[in-house]
Amino acid sequence: MKNKEIAIVGAGITGLTAGWMLQKAGYHVTLFERRSWAGGAIRTDNSQGWLVEYGPNTMRLKSKRVQEFLNAAGLGKRIEKANPDAHKRFIVKNGTLQKVPVSVGDFIRTPLLSTSGKLKILKEPFIRREHKPDETLASFIRRRLGDEVLEYAVNPFIAGIYAGSPDRLSVKHAFPKLYQIEQESGSLTKGFIKRAVSGNKEDTIKTRLISFSNGLQELPDTLLKSIGKIHLDTEVERVQRNQEGWEIQAGGFRFGAFDKLILNIPLYHFSEQFINGGAGILDICQIAEYPPLSVVMTGYESSQVRHPLDGFGFLVPENENRQILGSLFNSTLFPGRAPKEKVLITSFVGGSRQPELAKLDSDRIKKLVTGELKDLLSIEGEPLFFDHVFWPNSIPQYTVQYERVYEAVEYLERQHSGLKIAGNFRGGIALPDCIANGLNLAEEIIVEKN
Ligand SMILES: Cc1cc2nc3c(=O)[nH]c(=O)nc-3n(C[C@H](O)[C@H](O)[C@H](O)COP(=O)(O)OP(=O)(O)OC[C@H]3O[C@@H](n4cnc5c(N)ncnc54)[C@H](O)[C@@H]3O)c2cc1C
C-alpha cells in the first residue's frame, strides 16, 4: 500500500485516536512522545486508595460515534458512569453554595438570580439579533441574557471548563452553536426549541458523564497498545519534508521516511526550529493563550466535612472574590476514589482569572485551598491527603479573532504535503471533541490514499 507510513508526534488523545484507527485500517503508525507515558493532559494516579486525576476528571458522552469508538477499542465494559447525584451542581453566592436550577420550580425559587435577572431571561426571545462578525462571550451573554446570567452562570462555567474568562473567549469560536443559533433563529430560546423538535438526533445518545474503572488513564493506555512503533521519552526537535517523505529528528537520531505526519502537540511548540513555517505564520500560532492552572487534591475523613458533598461540585463566580475557581466532589462522582469513610475533593486555582495564584508553591497552594474549603464546605481540621500538580499551559483559549490561528494552521498544512495538525486548539477542547477530531483525521487520510 502506498502512503502507508504514518508518524504521529505527541501522544495526546487526538493523535492516539487517529493512530488507533489508522493502525486498524492497515497503516504502519510510529508514535513519538516526549514524556514517559501517553495521554498528554490525561493523567491518573493511584496512591494508597486515593485515585486522583491530574487533568480531566470526566468525559461528557453524548455522541453515538464516540461511544462506538470506545466499544471498538475494548473500553465499553470499563466505562464507569458517574453517580446520579452528580447532576446536582452548585454555584457560590454570597459565600454559600446554591444549587443550580434544573427545573422551572427551581428556577423560580433560586436565589442565584434576582427577579429582574429572571425576567431578563424570559425576554430573550424578543431581543433582536445582531450580525457581529465576532464578539466576546461576555458581550453576547450580556446582550441576550443580562448581567446576572453572565456573572452567576456563564462566568463560573467558563472558569470550570476553560479555566478561562468570558471577557476573552469568542462566542463564535468557543461556542459556535450559540453563535449559529442566534444567526439562524434570531433568539437562543426559539433556536433551542427548534433544534430540540427537529434536530438531527442520529449521532446523539442520552448524555452520560463517564470515566473508566481505573480512571481516565485507561483510555490512552488502551489506545497506545494498538500503535505499531512507540518511542516514549523522545522529544522531537525538528520535523522536515524531503524527497523521500517526512523526517523526524529526536535525541540526535533521524527517523523516516514517513508519507504522512500528524502533529498533535500544543501550538506553543510550533517554532522555526521545529518546522519550516513562513513569514509570520509561526508567530500567529504563538498568540493562542494557554493560562496556567494548579490542580489540587485534598482528602478528609467524612466526619471532618459538614457539607454532604451531594453533587458534582461547585463553581465560584469571579465577583465572589475567592482564590479558587471551583472544586469537584470526586468521591461522590465516582465512589471508590477515596478509601472507606473518606472523601476526595479536587480544586482548581488560577486560570485566566488569577494566573499568579496558579504559580504558587505547594505549601502556599495547600494553605489557600484548605482555607477556602474550610469556609465553603464547613471542614474541620487539616486534610489527611494532599497532592498538587501545576500546568504552566493548561487549555487553549479560543479568543476573539481566533480565525487567525485557524488560518495559520491551515496555511502550514497547505504548504507542507502530507502534514496534518491536530489537537485541542482546533475543533473543541473537550475529550469527546478531541476523539471525534482524531477519527475525522484518520478518515481524511484513508480517503486521501484512494
Ligand atoms: C487540568 C485540565 C482539566 C481538564 N478537564 C477536562 C474534563 O474534565 N473533561 C474534558 O472533556 N476535558 C478536560 N480537559 C481538556 C482535555 O483534557 C484536553 O483538551 C485534551 O486532553 C487535549 O488533548 P490533545 O489531543 O490536544 O493533546 P495534549 O493533551 O495536548 O497532548 C500533546 C502531547 O504532545 C506531547 N509533546 C509536546 N511536544 C512534543 C515534542 N516536541 N515531541 C514529542 N511529544 C511532544 C506532550 O508531551 C503531550 O503528551 C482538561 C484539561 C486540563 C489541562
PDBQT file of the ligand as one rigid body, heavy atoms in Angstrom, charges set to zero:
ROOT
HETATM    1  C1  LIG A 501      -6.357  20.377  34.143  1.00  0.00    +0.000 C 
HETATM    2  C2  LIG A 501      -7.243  20.010  32.978  1.00  0.00    +0.000 A 
HETATM    3  C3  LIG A 501      -8.526  19.558  33.212  1.00  0.00    +0.000 A 
HETATM    4  C4  LIG A 501      -9.349  19.179  32.147  1.00  0.00    +0.000 A 
HETATM    5  N1  LIG A 501     -10.605  18.686  32.402  1.00  0.00    +0.000 NA
HETATM    6  C5  LIG A 501     -11.347  18.165  31.387  1.00  0.00    +0.000 A 
HETATM    7  C6  LIG A 501     -12.532  17.419  31.664  1.00  0.00    +0.000 A 
HETATM    8  O1  LIG A 501     -12.897  17.197  32.820  1.00  0.00    +0.000 OA
HETATM    9  N2  LIG A 501     -13.230  16.914  30.604  1.00  0.00    +0.000 N 
HETATM   10  C7  LIG A 501     -12.813  17.087  29.322  1.00  0.00    +0.000 A 
HETATM   11  O2  LIG A 501     -13.512  16.615  28.394  1.00  0.00    +0.000 OA
HETATM   12  N3  LIG A 501     -11.671  17.763  29.031  1.00  0.00    +0.000 NA
HETATM   13  C8  LIG A 501     -10.928  18.292  30.022  1.00  0.00    +0.000 A 
HETATM   14  N4  LIG A 501      -9.728  18.916  29.753  1.00  0.00    +0.000 N 
HETATM   15  C9  LIG A 501      -9.318  19.104  28.344  1.00  0.00    +0.000 C 
HETATM   16  C10 LIG A 501      -8.724  17.860  27.701  1.00  0.00    +0.000 C 
HETATM   17  O3  LIG A 501      -8.096  17.053  28.666  1.00  0.00    +0.000 OA
HETATM   18  C11 LIG A 501      -7.693  18.272  26.649  1.00  0.00    +0.000 C 
HETATM   19  O4  LIG A 501      -8.250  19.235  25.784  1.00  0.00    +0.000 OA
HETATM   20  C12 LIG A 501      -7.195  17.091  25.811  1.00  0.00    +0.000 C 
HETATM   21  O5  LIG A 501      -6.800  16.014  26.635  1.00  0.00    +0.000 OA
HETATM   22  C13 LIG A 501      -6.050  17.555  24.915  1.00  0.00    +0.000 C 
HETATM   23  O6  LIG A 501      -5.676  16.533  24.020  1.00  0.00    +0.000 OA
HETATM   24  P1  LIG A 501      -4.745  16.804  22.766  1.00  0.00    +0.000 P 
HETATM   25  O7  LIG A 501      -5.023  15.741  21.761  1.00  0.00    +0.000 OA
HETATM   26  O8  LIG A 501      -4.864  18.217  22.313  1.00  0.00    +0.000 OA
HETATM   27  O9  LIG A 501      -3.264  16.541  23.255  1.00  0.00    +0.000 OA
HETATM   28  P2  LIG A 501      -2.413  17.045  24.514  1.00  0.00    +0.000 P 
HETATM   29  O10 LIG A 501      -3.038  16.522  25.739  1.00  0.00    +0.000 OA
HETATM   30  O11 LIG A 501      -2.163  18.495  24.399  1.00  0.00    +0.000 OA
HETATM   31  O12 LIG A 501      -1.063  16.237  24.288  1.00  0.00    +0.000 OA
HETATM   32  C14 LIG A 501       0.003  16.689  23.493  1.00  0.00    +0.000 C 
HETATM   33  C15 LIG A 501       1.178  15.735  23.690  1.00  0.00    +0.000 C 
HETATM   34  O13 LIG A 501       2.274  16.177  22.888  1.00  0.00    +0.000 OA
HETATM   35  C16 LIG A 501       3.478  15.898  23.601  1.00  0.00    +0.000 C 
HETATM   36  N5  LIG A 501       4.558  16.736  23.024  1.00  0.00    +0.000 N 
HETATM   37  C17 LIG A 501       4.648  18.072  23.013  1.00  0.00    +0.000 A 
HETATM   38  N6  LIG A 501       5.781  18.457  22.368  1.00  0.00    +0.000 NA
HETATM   39  C18 LIG A 501       6.390  17.327  21.950  1.00  0.00    +0.000 A 
HETATM   40  C19 LIG A 501       7.597  17.069  21.201  1.00  0.00    +0.000 A 
HETATM   41  N7  LIG A 501       8.378  18.056  20.745  1.00  0.00    +0.000 N 
HETATM   42  N8  LIG A 501       7.929  15.779  20.940  1.00  0.00    +0.000 NA
HETATM   43  C20 LIG A 501       7.140  14.748  21.371  1.00  0.00    +0.000 A 
HETATM   44  N9  LIG A 501       5.986  14.947  22.083  1.00  0.00    +0.000 NA
HETATM   45  C21 LIG A 501       5.628  16.214  22.355  1.00  0.00    +0.000 A 
HETATM   46  C22 LIG A 501       3.120  16.254  25.037  1.00  0.00    +0.000 C 
HETATM   47  O14 LIG A 501       4.016  15.678  25.973  1.00  0.00    +0.000 OA
HETATM   48  C23 LIG A 501       1.705  15.692  25.133  1.00  0.00    +0.000 C 
HETATM   49  O15 LIG A 501       1.706  14.344  25.582  1.00  0.00    +0.000 OA
HETATM   50  C24 LIG A 501      -8.869  19.297  30.799  1.00  0.00    +0.000 A 
HETATM   51  C25 LIG A 501      -7.566  19.759  30.566  1.00  0.00    +0.000 A 
HETATM   52  C26 LIG A 501      -6.750  20.105  31.630  1.00  0.00    +0.000 A 
HETATM   53  C27 LIG A 501      -5.331  20.580  31.371  1.00  0.00    +0.000 C 
ENDROOT
TORSDOF 0
